[in-house]
Amino acid sequence: MLRPVLQLRFRPRIAGAVNVPAEGPVLLASNHLSGLDTVLIPSFSPRKVQFLAKASLFQNRLGGWFFPRIGAIPVHRGASSTAQAALDAGREVLASGNVFAVFPEGSRSRDGRLHRGRGGAAWLALQTGAVVVPVGLIGTNRKLPNPLTGKPDRVEIRFGAPVQLDDLRALPAGRARREATERIMAAIHALTGQPLADHHASGGSGI
């Protein structure tokens, strides 16, 4: 039901959906510009997607009905074990041969730049052998309508070619995660063309 509504409201352009393997574990690694991202990716991915969301979003009747239906997995923030619990949840999804989406920046970008990636996406990929498909979101943070059309500019969802990580598995774990993170973020940047920030986004969960 949700996809036609989003299609009408945001008129998203979808590119590269064929890059998402039809079966097997897939890790979608995306930039993060707004809360809309967590709705658009599962709505327009060619496969069902699961992702993490704040547990508080599930506590009212509407959230408790809506978020599980778009693939959200509740995670309790604030606890010292939050990051590991999030990684464990993602690993379980991937181990089952399903699709899991993450935002390697750890939090949405408030300035539109692409921030440094955290190591959780790389850890998940290297631990599970999942195919990493970079995702570039464009325009999801635009609030004002286009002055010529009176409508918001169309958003874009770009699925890139899988990031090759197989050659990293023989490296020491820390070095492999760093190199994998750099490759993943470079692939996202190639899709979005965002200005680069030399630091992590603030307020991230650390994964």
N, C-alpha and C positions, 0 to 999 in steps of 0.2 A: 504493500500500500504506500510505503514511504517514497519509493523511487519516482513515481510520476509527479508527486508533489514537489520533490527536489528538482526534478527535471524542468518543471514549469517555472519554479521560482528562481533557480540559479543558472539554468541552461548550460550545464557543464559540458565542456569538450573533453572527451576521453580519448587518450592516445596510448598505444602500446599495450593494450590489454592482452595481446597474444604472448607477451613476455612472461605472463604468469602461468607456470606449468599447470596442466589440467589435473594432475594428481601428485601426491607426495607432499612432504612438509615444505612450506614456503614461509619465509620471513619477509614481510613487507616493511621496509625501513623508509620512513617519510620525514620530510620537513614538517614543521608545525607552526601554523600562523594564527589559528583561532580554534574555538571550541567546535566549530562546524566541521573541522577535519575528521573528528571521530565518527561523524554521521555520514559524511560523503564517501570515505574510503570503503566501509562495509556495504554501502548502498550501491556502489558502482563497480566494485571488484567483480571479476568474472567468477570468483569462488567465495563461499562463505568465509568471513573473516572474524576472528576473535581478537579482542584487545582489552587493555586494562582501563578501568574507570574508578574514580573515587567511590568508596563504599557509601558515602553519604548520599550519592545520587540515587541509590536504590531504596532509600528509607521511606519515601512516600509512595502512595499507591500507583501514581502515574509512572514514576521512575522504576518502581519494582516490576511493572509490567513492560515498559518500553525498552529499557537498556538490555535486559537479557535477550530480547528478541532481535537486537542488532549486533549481538555477539559480545557484549561487554562482560568482563569478569571483574567483580568488585575487589578492590585492594584498599586496606586500611592504612592511611597515611599517618605519619607521626610516630609510629613505633620503630624501634631500632632495627627490627627485622623486616621492615617494609621492602627494601630493595631486594633482599634475597627471596622473600615471598613472591615478589613480582617475577623474578627470574625463574623461580620454580614453576609458577603458573604457566609462563610462556613455554618452558621446556616440556611441560606435560602436553600442551596443545600440539607442539611440533612433533613430539614423540608419537602422537596418535595419527600423524600424517596429515594434519590440518594446517590452516593458514593463520598466522599470528602477525598482528601489526604493531609496530613500535615507532616511537619518535626518539631517535638517538640523541637529540638535543636535550631531552629530559624535561622540557617545559616549552610552552609556546614562545615564539619570538615576539617580543613587544615592540621591537624597532624594525622589523622586516628583514633583518639580516639573518644569514645562516650561521648559527653558533657552532662551536666545537662539539663534536660528538662525544658521548659518554660510552663506556665500554660494554654496556649490557647487550646491545644488539650483536656485537662481535662475539661475545661469550656464548650467546644462544646459538649463533650460526656454527661456531666451531665445536660446540658441545654436541649438537644434534645432527650436523651435516645438512641442515635445511638449505634450500636454494634461497639466496638473498636477492630480492627484487627491489631496487630503489624506486621510490615514488616521489614525484615532484608536484606539489600543490601550488597553484598560482591564483592569486586573487581572492582567496577565501577570507582574507582580513579586510576586504574593501567594504566600507560602510556606506559611502555616498553614491547616489546614482550618477550615471554618466550624464553630463549636462546636455548632450546632443539627443539622447534617446529617452532620458527620464528613468531609465532602468539601471540597476547595478551592472557593471561589466561582467561578462561571463567568466566563470571560474574554469580552471583547467586541472585535470588529473592526468598526470603522465606516468605511465609504468615503464621503467627503463629495462634495458637488458640485464640479466643476472650478473651480479658481481662475482668475479672469480676469486675464490679463497682457498682452493684445494692445495696450492703450493705452500700455504702457511702452516699446515698441520704438523710439519716436522720441526717447526721453530719452537723455542721456549715459549711457555704459555703467555707470559706478559708481553713479549715482543710480538707474538702472533695477534693478540688482541689489539695492540696499538696499530699495527699495520692494517688489520682488517677494518678497524674503525676509520682510519684515514681513507681507505678505498671506498668504504660505504658512503662517507660524507662527500668524497669527490664525485661519486656517481650521482648523488642527490643534487649537488651543486651544478653538475652538467645539465640536469633537467630543468632547474629553476633559474639559474643565472643570478641568484641573489648575491648582494654584497656579503663578504665574509667578515665575521667577527672573530677576534683572536682569543675569545674567552667563552666559558660555558654560559648558557642562559640561566638567569636567576630563577629560583623557586623550583628547580627540577627535583625529581624523585631520586636521581642518582643512578638510574639504570641505563 
